[in-house]
Every structure is written in structure tokens, then in C-alpha cells.
Amino acid sequence: MKKQPRNPHRRKAKPDRSGRPYNAGTNERAGQTRRREGRQESLRKPRLSREVAVLYEDDAVIVLNKPAGLLAVPIKGSDVASALSLLIAELKPKRQRALIVHRIDRFASGILLFAKTDRDRDTLIREFLAHTPVRKYLAVVRGRLKQESGTLVHYFRREGMYQQLRTARDPDAARAELRYSVERAFADATLV
């Protein structure tokens, strides 16, 4: 029976004088690899400004200008920064609170409103549920729209931390209405 040659990459790592094993095939100590991987991970993390501009503040509310890419609220089990976590850290030394009233998408920039007391939060949430505040967005879409204005109606149902597109027949779906108007038309895009 012919003997198979040894694969050098399958060797069991032998410790050096420091007691740390070499990684097979790379000739690196395990600690060096972990440091290099840590540097690569830190390079992959998005670099967001830790300063979020405060547009208005009084005893009841605080209004922030959230940049695109920053979460409005933290994701459970994640240490990724959010507007809420940054604001809480800023208000903690003043012994003040920040309570979320509404959200905007992570990749949208815009104004976020936070309450400082439970009573103010409840009042503001009732106003948002009654659609008293008007939310306005600017967006650029590909192509040219045929209509100058219109209304899009969709139905969504929350599944965990995601929204799933549903139909009007789904009893658990929430109706979402978006009214748009063309602000400016370009050669291959439209500002709405």
C-alpha cells in the first residue's frame, strides 16, 4: 500500500517559545491573526459622525437632523450607533431622557422628533397616529414620470423588524399612503 504524502496545511500547530501556536499554512501566531482580523473588521464598519445636529430643544422635545446611513433607533442585540443612542448618551449627564416618537429609514436623511417626558411622548404619538404632522421628502427617481402628481397606496405588515408588502385583504396589514408631485424633470430622472 502506497503511503500518502503529508499535507503541510493539515499539520497540528506547534507552540513557539511563548506558548502561542502558529497558524498552519500562514506561519503567523494566533494573536497576530486576531489583531489583523480586528483591523480588517474596523475598516469595514461604516464611519458615521458621532455628532447629530440639534435643530431645536425645549423642556418637552428635542429635534435632530439625522444623516443618511444612521439608524433612527438601535437594533436589538447590535452595538451599531443610532440617533436615539447618541442622544441618550448626550442627555445622560444632564439627567434628561429621550423618548422616540417616530422613525425614518436608515438611508434617508431628515428630521427626527424626540420627547423628553412620557406625557409629551404620548401627546405627540397621538398626533402622528392622527396624521396631524405632515411629512415631506425629496427623492430622485429614475426616468421621467408620466403624471405630474399622484397617490401610491400600499399595505404593509410588520414581520419582526421588517415590513412586508401585503394586500388590502390582509386584516393585519397597515395602509400606507404616499402623495407625490413632480418638482423638476431631468433627462433621465425626476425630482419628486
PLY file of the C-alpha trace (Angstrom):
ply
format ascii 1.0
element vertex 192
property float x
property float y
property float z
element edge 191
property int vertex1
property int vertex2
end_header
0.00 0.00 0.00
1.34 3.38 -1.05
1.77 6.00 1.68
0.06 9.38 1.08
2.30 12.47 1.33
1.65 14.74 4.31
-0.29 17.91 3.64
1.59 20.78 5.36
-1.69 22.69 5.84
-3.12 19.86 7.92
-0.29 19.81 10.42
-1.16 20.29 14.01
0.03 23.71 15.13
3.06 23.59 17.38
3.50 26.26 20.00
6.56 28.51 19.87
8.58 29.54 22.92
5.81 31.93 24.01
3.33 29.06 24.04
1.19 30.53 21.25
0.53 28.19 18.32
1.43 29.05 14.74
-1.43 29.02 12.25
-0.85 26.25 9.76
-0.09 27.50 6.27
0.39 31.15 7.27
3.31 30.96 9.69
1.64 33.53 11.89
0.99 33.38 15.57
-2.68 33.18 16.53
-2.55 36.55 18.30
-1.20 38.28 15.18
-4.05 36.86 13.09
-6.67 38.07 15.59
-5.16 41.58 15.58
-5.11 41.64 11.77
-8.75 40.41 11.60
-9.75 43.07 14.13
-8.16 45.78 11.97
-9.97 44.47 8.88
-13.31 44.43 10.74
-12.82 48.00 11.93
-12.06 49.06 8.36
-15.35 47.52 7.18
-17.51 49.33 9.75
-19.19 52.46 8.40
-17.74 55.65 9.80
-20.58 57.91 10.85
-20.35 61.24 12.53
-20.93 60.92 16.25
-22.40 64.41 16.25
-26.01 64.74 15.21
-27.15 68.33 14.74
-29.74 69.54 17.25
-32.16 71.82 15.39
-34.44 72.68 18.30
-34.73 71.86 22.01
-37.01 72.90 24.86
-38.34 71.28 28.06
-40.66 68.94 26.13
-38.96 68.00 22.85
-35.66 67.78 21.04
-35.39 67.83 17.23
-32.42 66.27 15.43
-31.17 66.35 11.85
-30.40 62.66 11.17
-27.84 61.99 8.43
-28.40 59.24 5.87
-26.93 55.91 6.98
-27.57 56.40 10.70
-30.25 54.25 12.33
-33.10 56.15 13.99
-33.33 53.59 16.83
-30.96 50.75 17.82
-31.37 47.22 16.52
-31.84 44.72 19.34
-28.60 42.86 20.07
-26.46 45.22 17.96
-23.97 47.85 19.07
-24.37 49.94 15.89
-24.91 53.61 16.74
-28.35 55.17 16.31
-29.75 58.68 16.65
-31.55 57.58 19.82
-28.45 56.01 21.43
-26.31 59.06 20.58
-28.97 61.40 22.00
-29.38 59.33 25.19
-25.61 59.46 25.74
-25.66 63.24 25.21
-28.58 63.82 27.63
-27.44 61.39 30.35
-25.05 63.85 32.09
-27.92 66.39 32.20
-30.18 63.72 33.74
-32.65 64.08 30.88
-34.41 61.42 28.84
-35.02 60.92 25.12
-38.12 59.02 24.02
-38.71 58.04 20.41
-41.83 59.49 18.79
-41.44 58.35 15.16
-38.80 56.85 12.86
-37.37 57.42 9.42
-35.49 54.94 7.27
-31.82 54.34 7.91
-30.75 55.53 4.47
-32.94 58.64 4.50
-31.69 61.88 5.97
-34.18 64.07 7.77
-35.71 65.47 10.92
-36.38 63.26 13.96
-38.53 64.36 16.87
-37.92 63.03 20.39
-39.92 63.70 23.56
-38.35 64.27 26.96
-41.29 63.12 29.10
-43.82 60.28 28.87
-46.71 62.75 28.77
-45.23 64.69 25.85
-44.42 61.46 24.01
-48.00 60.20 24.35
-49.37 63.50 23.04
-47.02 63.51 20.06
-47.71 59.87 19.20
-51.45 60.57 19.16
-50.81 63.44 16.74
-48.69 61.22 14.46
-51.36 58.49 14.52
-53.95 61.09 13.53
-51.61 62.24 10.72
-51.60 65.81 12.07
-47.90 66.39 11.26
-47.20 66.42 7.52
-44.04 64.60 6.48
-42.32 65.82 3.33
-39.49 64.09 1.48
-37.45 64.86 -1.62
-36.47 61.92 -3.78
-34.87 61.41 -7.18
-36.33 58.57 -9.22
-35.01 57.07 -12.44
-36.77 58.01 -15.64
-39.47 60.58 -16.27
-42.88 60.25 -14.65
-45.90 60.44 -16.94
-48.12 62.12 -14.34
-47.32 65.41 -12.59
-48.79 64.10 -9.33
-50.41 61.01 -7.89
-51.04 58.84 -4.85
-49.46 55.47 -4.14
-51.27 53.16 -1.72
-49.62 50.06 -0.29
-50.29 47.72 2.63
-47.58 46.54 4.98
-47.39 44.07 7.84
-44.59 44.01 10.40
-42.64 40.75 10.47
-40.03 41.07 13.22
-38.02 44.17 12.43
-39.06 44.21 8.76
-42.13 45.44 6.90
-43.61 43.02 4.37
-45.69 44.20 1.43
-49.21 42.76 1.71
-52.63 43.21 0.09
-55.64 45.19 1.29
-57.34 41.88 2.17
-54.78 41.12 4.90
-56.51 42.06 8.20
-53.16 42.66 9.94
-51.80 44.97 7.25
-51.49 48.72 7.78
-52.39 51.10 4.95
-49.61 53.41 3.77
-50.41 56.33 1.50
-47.82 58.41 -0.34
-48.80 61.50 -2.31
-46.20 62.79 -4.75
-45.77 65.67 -7.14
-43.05 66.36 -9.68
-40.71 69.17 -8.60
-38.37 69.01 -11.59
-37.76 66.72 -14.58
-34.27 65.90 -15.85
-33.11 63.97 -18.92
-33.23 60.52 -17.22
-34.54 61.28 -13.73
-37.29 63.13 -11.87
-37.17 65.03 -8.59
-40.40 64.34 -6.68
0 1
1 2
2 3
3 4
4 5
5 6
6 7
7 8
8 9
9 10
10 11
11 12
12 13
13 14
14 15
15 16
16 17
17 18
18 19
19 20
20 21
21 22
22 23
23 24
24 25
25 26
26 27
27 28
28 29
29 30
30 31
31 32
32 33
33 34
34 35
35 36
36 37
37 38
38 39
39 40
40 41
41 42
42 43
43 44
44 45
45 46
46 47
47 48
48 49
49 50
50 51
51 52
52 53
53 54
54 55
55 56
56 57
57 58
58 59
59 60
60 61
61 62
62 63
63 64
64 65
65 66
66 67
67 68
68 69
69 70
70 71
71 72
72 73
73 74
74 75
75 76
76 77
77 78
78 79
79 80
80 81
81 82
82 83
83 84
84 85
85 86
86 87
87 88
88 89
89 90
90 91
91 92
92 93
93 94
94 95
95 96
96 97
97 98
98 99
99 100
100 101
101 102
102 103
103 104
104 105
105 106
106 107
107 108
108 109
109 110
110 111
111 112
112 113
113 114
114 115
115 116
116 117
117 118
118 119
119 120
120 121
121 122
122 123
123 124
124 125
125 126
126 127
127 128
128 129
129 130
130 131
131 132
132 133
133 134
134 135
135 136
136 137
137 138
138 139
139 140
140 141
141 142
142 143
143 144
144 145
145 146
146 147
147 148
148 149
149 150
150 151
151 152
152 153
153 154
154 155
155 156
156 157
157 158
158 159
159 160
160 161
161 162
162 163
163 164
164 165
165 166
166 167
167 168
168 169
169 170
170 171
171 172
172 173
173 174
174 175
175 176
176 177
177 178
178 179
179 180
180 181
181 182
182 183
183 184
184 185
185 186
186 187
187 188
188 189
189 190
190 191
